[in-house]
């Protein structure tokens, strides 16, 4: 039977898979070139204009790499451009954001307890904030602040903290952290597309025309690449955060997200120093551990609404369809009887201290808000509840399927 929810979920899964593959390629290439740049050694026998060299061994072979500060005297016959990893990562990530947080905005993006937004308003803020963020950042880099990299980095951190707070005032906790990651990733990819690659093309064109390339283009690219280097690890954390409610399901989520950027600096500083000198500063790991302990403590502070608040909160029009379906009572009883021992505000299942994925299924409002997740996880698949926890009767799963299809008009 044609089932749009299942098809859409597989589309989201496929795009997420693509996003992860391209992200691994981008991050891997980025980290490799940063390490290579820091490990370069001087050699008086290098060609004119060469800055340093590095010998490496991998996969049974030896590699000899030479770096030119600006460019070689002649254009090489073969030149590999490292750009598509970045572009593909951003494009697949943007597609995933649209699939989950725009199309599914009534469930995952909008939080009516924070801001009374329509779906189109929330989507406009979502997309617009990414564009505005890049424009502001690019302006700062092109200003005189670009000549003081440390001050510029501190100002960038301040902007990220402000955006973290701002997103959490508007969107759900899950969407807020994801958007902060998308905000940062947009800056990173735009650095490649609007600055690093155009400057490289100018250098290549100068070589083709027999002109001596200007060193300023390499300096600009170096500044943007450095920013990307320190922002990479926090972006990975933020993209993973939607799977861990302790990171987003608390009133201090915006502080947690802000602190993660500091760990990105400490961890990358260790590896950058190690690549350059052969030994990393061990104090950075202590600082990182302290920050993570602080984050763990902040995550235990309350963030979800109470049983009474959940029942009193008005449902959106989308959620109301599921709460008013004729088959809702049977589905509600099936969910509460099989799921609420783990997905409760205070889970009763031994060893579970917080509801998995931050999903609470106790009240009628709770169940209506998570209708599609329940349908996919416990109706059309046997992913939930875990078979070693409870054996959910086939009849209960059928009740969930009937309820969902009834509310959706029979087509799923």
N, C-alpha and C positions, 0 to 999 in steps of 0.2 A: 504493500500500500504506500502511496506517495506520502511522505512525511517530511515537511519542510524543516522541522526542528533538527531532525537527524542529518539531513543534507547540509544544513547550515553549520552544524557542529563539526562535521567532517571537513568542511571548507575551512573553518577556523583552525582545526587541528593541522591541516596541510599547510596553511599560511604560517602558523606558528613554527612548524618544522622547518620550513624554508627560512624563516627569520633566524632561527637558531643556527642553521648551517652557515648562512652568510655572515652572521655575527662572529662565529668562530673563525671564519676566514679573515674577516677584517681585524679582529682583535689579535689573532695570531700574527698576521703580517705587521701590524702596528708595533706590537711588543718586540718582534724580531728586529725590526729596523731601528727601534730606539736602543735596544741592547747592542746591536752592531755599531751604531754611531758612537756609543760610549766606549766600546772596546777597541776602537781603531788605534793603531800604533804608528808612530812616525817612522819613516825610513828614508834616508838621504838618496836612495836610488829610485825613488818613485818618479813618475813622469811629472812634467811641469804642471802646476795647478792642483796636483793631488795632495790631499790633506793627511791621509793615513791609510793603512791597510790592515786586514785581519785575515788570518788563516783559520779555517774551521774544518772539522771532520764530522761527517754524518752519513749514515747509510752505506758505509764502506768506501766513501770517496772523500777527497780533499777539495776544499773550495777556497779560492783566493779572491778576496774582495778589496777593491780600491775605491776610495771615495774622493770626489773632487768637490772642493768647497763651493765653487760656482758651476763650472762645466769643463769638460775636456776641450782641447784645442780644436777638435773636429767632431762632427756629429757621427756617432756610431751607426753602423748599418742596421743593428737591431736594438730596439729600446722597449722595455716592458714597462707599462704604466700600471701603477697600483691605485686604482680608483673604483673599480666596479664592486669590490668587496664592500666599500663604504656605501655606495649608492644602493646596492641591492639590499643591504641591511636596513637602511632607512625606508626604502620603498615597501619592503615586506612588513616592517614594523608599523608604518603608516596604515597599510591595508588591514593589519590585525587590529589596530586601534579603532579603525572605522567599523570593522565587523563586530567587535565586542562592545565598544563603548559608545559608538554612534548608533548603529542599528539596534543594539541591546541597551541603549541609554537609559530607558525607563527602569531597568533593573540594576545595571552596574554603574551608571554615571551619575544620575540625579539622586540627591539626598534631600527630600522635602523638609527635613528638620533643620537643614542648614540654609538652603536658599530655595525660594519658590520660583523655579525655572520651568519653562516649557522645554520640550526636547530640542527644538531648533535653537533656542537660546543657549542651552548647554553645549550643543555641538559647535555653535559659533564661538563661544568662549574657548572651547577645547582647541579648535583649529587656529583661531586668531592669536591665542597666547603663544603658540609655538612660533608663529611668524614674527610677532612683535619682539619676542625674546631674542631672536637672531639679529634683528635690526638694531636693537639697543646694544647688544654685545659687540657687534661689528663696528658700531660708531665709537665705542670706548677703545677698541683695539686700534682704530685709525687715528685716535686723538693722541695728544702728547703722553697719555698714560701708557701707550705702547712702548715708550722708552724706559718705563719703570715696571718691568714684568712682575715683581713681587707685589707692588701696590695694586697692579691690575688684577692679579690673582685674588687678592683680598677683597677687592671690590666685586669681582665675579662671585666669590663665595657669599658675599652679602646679598647679591641679587638672587642667588639660589635659595638662600634662607627665606627671603621675602616671598619668592614664588612658592616655596613649600608651605608656608603659612597661608598664602592666598588660595592655593588649590584646596587646602583642607577646610577653608571657610565656605567653599562652594560645592565641591564634589564629595562623593562617598570616599571613605578612607582608602579603599582599594584603588579607586580611580585617581585620587590625588597623588599617591606615590607613583603610579604608573605614568601620569602626565608629567611629573617632575623628571622622570627618566626620559620621557619623550622630548621634553623641553631641552634637556642637556644633550641628548643624542642629535637633535636637530642642529644645535650649535656645532657639534662635532662634524657632522656630514656637510653642513654648509661651509665650514672651514675648508674642507676638501674641495667642494664644488666651486665656491666663489673666490677662494683665495689661493690655496696651494696649487691646484691644477692650472688656473689661468697664469699664474706666475711661472710655473714650469713651462707652459707653452711659449711664453715670451722668451725664456732662455733658449728653448729649442729653436725658435724662429731666428733668434740672433745668431745661433751657430750656423744655421742653414745659409744665412746671408753673409756670413764671414765677419760678423760684428762680435766684439767682446761683451758678454752678458754683464749686466749690472749686478753687483753683489747684494743690493738691497732686496732683491726678490727672494733670495735664499734666506735672508734674515726674517722677512715677513712669514715665510713658510715655517721657519723654525719656531717662531712664537706660537703660531696656531697649532703646530704639531705637539708642542710642549703642553699646551692646554688639553688637547685631546688625550695625551698620555696620562695625565692626572685625573681626568674625568671618567676614564673607561670603567674602572672597577666599581665606582658608585652607581653608574648606569646599570651594570649587570645586576647589582643588588636590588635596585629599584624595579627592574624588570621581573625579578624573581619574587618580589615582595607580595604580589597578589596571591601567591600560594601559601603565605604564612600570615595568618591573621594577627599574630602577636606583633607584627611590624606595622600593620595598618589599622587594626581594630582597637585603637586606643586614642584618647584625646590628645596624647603627646606624639602622635604619628609624625607631625611636621618637624618636631625636634629630632626624632629618630632619623628621619630622612636627612636632615641637615648635618647631623653628626657623622653619618656615613661618608659624607664628602671629606671629612677630616681623615677618616681611615684610608680613603683613596690616596691622600697625600702621603701619609706615613708609610704605607705599604710600597707605593711606587718609589718613594725616596730611598727606601732600603735597597730595592733592586737596581734602581738607577745608579746609586753609589757603588753597589757591588760590581756592576758591569764596568764602571769607570775605573775603580781602584782595586778590585779583586776582593774587597771586604766591605760588607754592609754594616751600617750603624745599628747595633742590636737594640738600642733604646727605643727604636721605632716600633718594635714588636710589643714592648711593654706599654707604650702609649696606646697602641691599637687595642690591646687586651683591656686596658682601663676603659677606653671608649665603648667597647662592646659590652662590658659589664654594666656601664651606665645605660646603654641602650636596652639591655635585657631588663634592668630594673624599671625603666620607663615603660616598657611594654606590659608590665604587670598592673599598671594603673587602669582603673575601669574606663571602658569606652563604649560599651553597648547599652542600649536602653533596657529598662526594667520590663517585667511582664506587664505591668499596668500601663506603662508608657507605650509599649508595642500595641496593645489593644486599643488605646485611645488615639493613636496616630492615624490620620486619614490615609486611606489607600489611594494610589493613583488610579486613573481610569483603566490603565492596563491591568493593574493588580485586582481591581474591583471585578473584572470579568471572571477571574478564577474564584473569587470569594462568593460570587452570586450564582455560580453554576449549580444546577439541580443535584449534581453528583458530588458536590464538594464535601458534604458531611461524611460520606463513606471514605473518601480519599483522606480527609483530615484524620479520621480515626485510624486509618491504616498507617499514616505517617507518624502520628504521635505514639502509636503502639509499637512501632518498629524502629523509630529513629531518635526520639527525644531523650532517651537515656544517655546518648552521646552528644546529640545536638541540643543540649539544654543550656540555659544560662549558668547553671551549676551542674555540670554533667554528673550523673550517678554511676557511670561505668568506671570500674576500677582502673586507675592509671591515666584517665583522661581528665585533665584539669581545665581545659578550655574547649569550646565547641570546635570541631575540625573545620578548617577553612573559614572560621568565623561565622558559619551558617548556624543560626538558631532556629529550631523548629518546635516551638512549644504552643504558641497561640495561633488562632485562626489567621491573624494578620501575618504572622511569620510564614506560615505555609503558603499563603496566597502570594507573598513576595518572592518566594523561591520556587514557583510552580514549574518553570522550565527545567531548572536544575534537578528537581525531584523527579520529573518525568524522564529525563535522560539517565539519571543515576540509578533510580530505583524502579522505574516503570519499564522503559525499553531496554535497559541493561540490568545486570545483576551486580553492578559495581558497589552499590550500597543496599542494605548494610553489609559489612564484611561477613563472609560466610562463617568465620570462626567466632563471630560475635552473636549473631542471631540468624535463624533460618526464616526468612520472610516468605510467607505463604504465597503461592502463585495467584490466589484470588485477590490478595492485597495489592499485588503489582497490577493486576488487571483493573482494579478500582481506580488506581492512580492514572492509568492510561485512559480509561473512559472519562475521567474527570477532565484531564487536560484537553482531550479531543472535543469534549462537549463545550468547554470554554472557548476553544479556538474555532468552533463552528464545524467540527467533524473532520478537518483535513490535516490536523497535526501542525 
